[in-house]
Amino acid sequence: MTTKAQAHYDRWEDVTREMRTQAPDVSRGFGAMYQKLMGDGALSLLEKELIAIGIGMAIRCEPCIYAHVAKAVQAGATREQLLEMAGVVVTMQGGPGYVHVPELLDAMDALGL
């Protein structure tokens, strides 16, 4: 059975390629900002990715959750770190954050974490 996270990962490269083709200015503008801000600085890349996942869960953005879980895993995040971050989201937001923990679990499973 293909989960929502696995379906996202299977399609995301094609989706973003099409977006870059049809909306190149949007893609270039966002890409430049992302590259500038999402690297190591006073906060590590991993810390920034954990923040991004938390925000994605808080604003209920499934593609954000899936994208940033993958990037956090690439930056070295452990399952324990991701679950602890989810606990912070639930603490700060309650039910609306809690209902997006399954997407985090789905993403980790799809990534083999």
Rosetta constraint file for C-alpha pairs under 8 A:
AtomPair CA 2 CA 6 HARMONIC 5.98 0.50
AtomPair CA 2 CA 7 HARMONIC 6.36 0.50
AtomPair CA 3 CA 7 HARMONIC 6.15 0.50
AtomPair CA 3 CA 106 HARMONIC 7.09 0.50
AtomPair CA 3 CA 110 HARMONIC 7.73 0.50
AtomPair CA 4 CA 8 HARMONIC 6.14 0.50
AtomPair CA 4 CA 106 HARMONIC 7.48 0.50
AtomPair CA 5 CA 9 HARMONIC 6.26 0.50
AtomPair CA 5 CA 66 HARMONIC 6.38 0.50
AtomPair CA 5 CA 103 HARMONIC 7.21 0.50
AtomPair CA 5 CA 106 HARMONIC 5.84 0.50
AtomPair CA 5 CA 107 HARMONIC 5.12 0.50
AtomPair CA 5 CA 110 HARMONIC 6.29 0.50
AtomPair CA 6 CA 10 HARMONIC 6.03 0.50
AtomPair CA 6 CA 107 HARMONIC 7.34 0.50
AtomPair CA 6 CA 110 HARMONIC 5.48 0.50
AtomPair CA 7 CA 11 HARMONIC 6.24 0.50
AtomPair CA 8 CA 12 HARMONIC 5.64 0.50
AtomPair CA 8 CA 63 HARMONIC 7.44 0.50
AtomPair CA 8 CA 66 HARMONIC 7.39 0.50
AtomPair CA 9 CA 13 HARMONIC 7.61 0.50
AtomPair CA 9 CA 66 HARMONIC 7.78 0.50
AtomPair CA 11 CA 15 HARMONIC 6.14 0.50
AtomPair CA 12 CA 16 HARMONIC 6.06 0.50
AtomPair CA 13 CA 17 HARMONIC 6.07 0.50
AtomPair CA 14 CA 18 HARMONIC 6.18 0.50
AtomPair CA 15 CA 19 HARMONIC 6.24 0.50
AtomPair CA 16 CA 20 HARMONIC 6.11 0.50
AtomPair CA 17 CA 21 HARMONIC 6.33 0.50
AtomPair CA 18 CA 22 HARMONIC 6.16 0.50
AtomPair CA 19 CA 23 HARMONIC 5.52 0.50
AtomPair CA 19 CA 24 HARMONIC 7.25 0.50
AtomPair CA 19 CA 27 HARMONIC 7.19 0.50
AtomPair CA 20 CA 24 HARMONIC 4.75 0.50
AtomPair CA 20 CA 26 HARMONIC 7.84 0.50
AtomPair CA 20 CA 27 HARMONIC 5.47 0.50
AtomPair CA 20 CA 28 HARMONIC 7.89 0.50
AtomPair CA 23 CA 27 HARMONIC 6.25 0.50
AtomPair CA 24 CA 28 HARMONIC 5.96 0.50
AtomPair CA 25 CA 29 HARMONIC 5.98 0.50
AtomPair CA 26 CA 30 HARMONIC 6.06 0.50
AtomPair CA 27 CA 31 HARMONIC 5.76 0.50
AtomPair CA 28 CA 32 HARMONIC 6.02 0.50
AtomPair CA 29 CA 33 HARMONIC 6.45 0.50
AtomPair CA 30 CA 34 HARMONIC 6.02 0.50
AtomPair CA 31 CA 35 HARMONIC 6.03 0.50
AtomPair CA 32 CA 36 HARMONIC 6.20 0.50
AtomPair CA 33 CA 37 HARMONIC 6.15 0.50
AtomPair CA 34 CA 38 HARMONIC 5.57 0.50
AtomPair CA 35 CA 39 HARMONIC 6.96 0.50
AtomPair CA 38 CA 45 HARMONIC 6.23 0.50
AtomPair CA 38 CA 48 HARMONIC 6.78 0.50
AtomPair CA 38 CA 49 HARMONIC 7.96 0.50
AtomPair CA 39 CA 44 HARMONIC 6.95 0.50
AtomPair CA 39 CA 45 HARMONIC 5.07 0.50
AtomPair CA 40 CA 44 HARMONIC 4.44 0.50
AtomPair CA 40 CA 45 HARMONIC 4.84 0.50
AtomPair CA 41 CA 45 HARMONIC 7.71 0.50
AtomPair CA 43 CA 47 HARMONIC 6.00 0.50
AtomPair CA 43 CA 48 HARMONIC 6.51 0.50
AtomPair CA 44 CA 48 HARMONIC 6.33 0.50
AtomPair CA 45 CA 49 HARMONIC 6.15 0.50
AtomPair CA 45 CA 72 HARMONIC 7.93 0.50
AtomPair CA 45 CA 75 HARMONIC 6.71 0.50
AtomPair CA 46 CA 50 HARMONIC 6.22 0.50
AtomPair CA 46 CA 72 HARMONIC 5.62 0.50
AtomPair CA 46 CA 75 HARMONIC 5.37 0.50
AtomPair CA 46 CA 76 HARMONIC 6.93 0.50
AtomPair CA 46 CA 77 HARMONIC 6.69 0.50
AtomPair CA 47 CA 51 HARMONIC 6.30 0.50
AtomPair CA 48 CA 52 HARMONIC 6.16 0.50
AtomPair CA 49 CA 53 HARMONIC 6.19 0.50
AtomPair CA 49 CA 68 HARMONIC 5.81 0.50
AtomPair CA 49 CA 69 HARMONIC 7.44 0.50
AtomPair CA 49 CA 71 HARMONIC 6.69 0.50
AtomPair CA 49 CA 72 HARMONIC 5.24 0.50
AtomPair CA 50 CA 54 HARMONIC 6.25 0.50
AtomPair CA 50 CA 68 HARMONIC 7.60 0.50
AtomPair CA 50 CA 69 HARMONIC 7.84 0.50
AtomPair CA 50 CA 72 HARMONIC 6.56 0.50
AtomPair CA 50 CA 82 HARMONIC 7.24 0.50
AtomPair CA 50 CA 85 HARMONIC 6.83 0.50
AtomPair CA 51 CA 55 HARMONIC 6.21 0.50
AtomPair CA 52 CA 56 HARMONIC 6.05 0.50
AtomPair CA 52 CA 64 HARMONIC 7.65 0.50
AtomPair CA 52 CA 65 HARMONIC 7.85 0.50
AtomPair CA 52 CA 68 HARMONIC 6.40 0.50
AtomPair CA 53 CA 57 HARMONIC 6.12 0.50
AtomPair CA 53 CA 64 HARMONIC 6.82 0.50
AtomPair CA 53 CA 65 HARMONIC 5.20 0.50
AtomPair CA 53 CA 68 HARMONIC 5.58 0.50
AtomPair CA 53 CA 69 HARMONIC 6.50 0.50
AtomPair CA 54 CA 58 HARMONIC 6.10 0.50
AtomPair CA 54 CA 65 HARMONIC 7.97 0.50
AtomPair CA 54 CA 85 HARMONIC 6.95 0.50
AtomPair CA 54 CA 86 HARMONIC 6.95 0.50
AtomPair CA 54 CA 89 HARMONIC 5.89 0.50
AtomPair CA 55 CA 59 HARMONIC 6.07 0.50
AtomPair CA 56 CA 60 HARMONIC 5.84 0.50
AtomPair CA 56 CA 61 HARMONIC 5.01 0.50
AtomPair CA 56 CA 62 HARMONIC 7.02 0.50
AtomPair CA 56 CA 64 HARMONIC 5.17 0.50
AtomPair CA 56 CA 65 HARMONIC 5.25 0.50
AtomPair CA 57 CA 61 HARMONIC 6.29 0.50
AtomPair CA 57 CA 62 HARMONIC 7.48 0.50
AtomPair CA 57 CA 64 HARMONIC 7.98 0.50
AtomPair CA 57 CA 65 HARMONIC 6.33 0.50
AtomPair CA 57 CA 89 HARMONIC 7.37 0.50
AtomPair CA 57 CA 97 HARMONIC 5.79 0.50
AtomPair CA 57 CA 100 HARMONIC 5.82 0.50
AtomPair CA 57 CA 101 HARMONIC 7.74 0.50
AtomPair CA 58 CA 89 HARMONIC 6.91 0.50
AtomPair CA 58 CA 93 HARMONIC 6.92 0.50
AtomPair CA 58 CA 96 HARMONIC 6.93 0.50
AtomPair CA 58 CA 97 HARMONIC 5.42 0.50
AtomPair CA 60 CA 96 HARMONIC 7.83 0.50
AtomPair CA 60 CA 97 HARMONIC 7.80 0.50
AtomPair CA 60 CA 100 HARMONIC 7.09 0.50
AtomPair CA 61 CA 65 HARMONIC 6.36 0.50
AtomPair CA 62 CA 66 HARMONIC 6.22 0.50
AtomPair CA 62 CA 103 HARMONIC 7.18 0.50
AtomPair CA 63 CA 67 HARMONIC 5.94 0.50
AtomPair CA 64 CA 68 HARMONIC 5.96 0.50
AtomPair CA 65 CA 69 HARMONIC 5.95 0.50
AtomPair CA 65 CA 103 HARMONIC 7.29 0.50
AtomPair CA 65 CA 104 HARMONIC 6.74 0.50
AtomPair CA 65 CA 107 HARMONIC 7.95 0.50
AtomPair CA 66 CA 70 HARMONIC 6.38 0.50
AtomPair CA 66 CA 103 HARMONIC 7.60 0.50
AtomPair CA 66 CA 104 HARMONIC 7.31 0.50
AtomPair CA 66 CA 107 HARMONIC 5.79 0.50
AtomPair CA 67 CA 71 HARMONIC 6.39 0.50
AtomPair CA 68 CA 72 HARMONIC 5.84 0.50
AtomPair CA 69 CA 73 HARMONIC 6.07 0.50
AtomPair CA 69 CA 104 HARMONIC 7.30 0.50
AtomPair CA 69 CA 107 HARMONIC 6.66 0.50
AtomPair CA 69 CA 108 HARMONIC 7.15 0.50
AtomPair CA 70 CA 74 HARMONIC 6.21 0.50
AtomPair CA 70 CA 107 HARMONIC 7.59 0.50
AtomPair CA 70 CA 108 HARMONIC 7.99 0.50
AtomPair CA 70 CA 111 HARMONIC 7.10 0.50
AtomPair CA 71 CA 75 HARMONIC 6.17 0.50
AtomPair CA 72 CA 76 HARMONIC 6.35 0.50
AtomPair CA 72 CA 77 HARMONIC 5.32 0.50
AtomPair CA 73 CA 77 HARMONIC 4.66 0.50
AtomPair CA 73 CA 78 HARMONIC 6.89 0.50
AtomPair CA 73 CA 113 HARMONIC 7.92 0.50
AtomPair CA 77 CA 81 HARMONIC 6.22 0.50
AtomPair CA 77 CA 82 HARMONIC 6.83 0.50
AtomPair CA 78 CA 82 HARMONIC 6.35 0.50
AtomPair CA 78 CA 113 HARMONIC 7.43 0.50
AtomPair CA 79 CA 83 HARMONIC 6.13 0.50
AtomPair CA 79 CA 108 HARMONIC 7.28 0.50
AtomPair CA 79 CA 113 HARMONIC 6.24 0.50
AtomPair CA 80 CA 84 HARMONIC 6.07 0.50
AtomPair CA 81 CA 85 HARMONIC 6.12 0.50
AtomPair CA 82 CA 86 HARMONIC 6.23 0.50
AtomPair CA 83 CA 87 HARMONIC 6.34 0.50
AtomPair CA 84 CA 88 HARMONIC 6.57 0.50
AtomPair CA 85 CA 89 HARMONIC 6.45 0.50
AtomPair CA 86 CA 90 HARMONIC 6.24 0.50
AtomPair CA 86 CA 97 HARMONIC 7.94 0.50
AtomPair CA 86 CA 98 HARMONIC 7.94 0.50
AtomPair CA 86 CA 101 HARMONIC 6.58 0.50
AtomPair CA 87 CA 91 HARMONIC 6.05 0.50
AtomPair CA 88 CA 92 HARMONIC 6.11 0.50
AtomPair CA 89 CA 93 HARMONIC 5.83 0.50
AtomPair CA 89 CA 94 HARMONIC 7.47 0.50
AtomPair CA 89 CA 97 HARMONIC 5.74 0.50
AtomPair CA 89 CA 98 HARMONIC 7.58 0.50
AtomPair CA 90 CA 94 HARMONIC 4.62 0.50
AtomPair CA 90 CA 95 HARMONIC 6.80 0.50
AtomPair CA 90 CA 96 HARMONIC 7.74 0.50
AtomPair CA 90 CA 97 HARMONIC 4.97 0.50
AtomPair CA 90 CA 98 HARMONIC 5.22 0.50
AtomPair CA 93 CA 97 HARMONIC 5.45 0.50
AtomPair CA 93 CA 98 HARMONIC 7.88 0.50
AtomPair CA 94 CA 98 HARMONIC 6.11 0.50
AtomPair CA 95 CA 99 HARMONIC 6.16 0.50
AtomPair CA 96 CA 100 HARMONIC 7.20 0.50
AtomPair CA 97 CA 101 HARMONIC 7.04 0.50
AtomPair CA 100 CA 104 HARMONIC 6.79 0.50
AtomPair CA 101 CA 105 HARMONIC 6.29 0.50
AtomPair CA 102 CA 106 HARMONIC 6.00 0.50
AtomPair CA 103 CA 107 HARMONIC 6.06 0.50
AtomPair CA 104 CA 108 HARMONIC 6.23 0.50
AtomPair CA 105 CA 109 HARMONIC 6.13 0.50
AtomPair CA 106 CA 110 HARMONIC 6.05 0.50
AtomPair CA 107 CA 111 HARMONIC 6.17 0.50
AtomPair CA 108 CA 112 HARMONIC 6.18 0.50
AtomPair CA 108 CA 113 HARMONIC 5.04 0.50
AtomPair CA 109 CA 113 HARMONIC 5.72 0.50
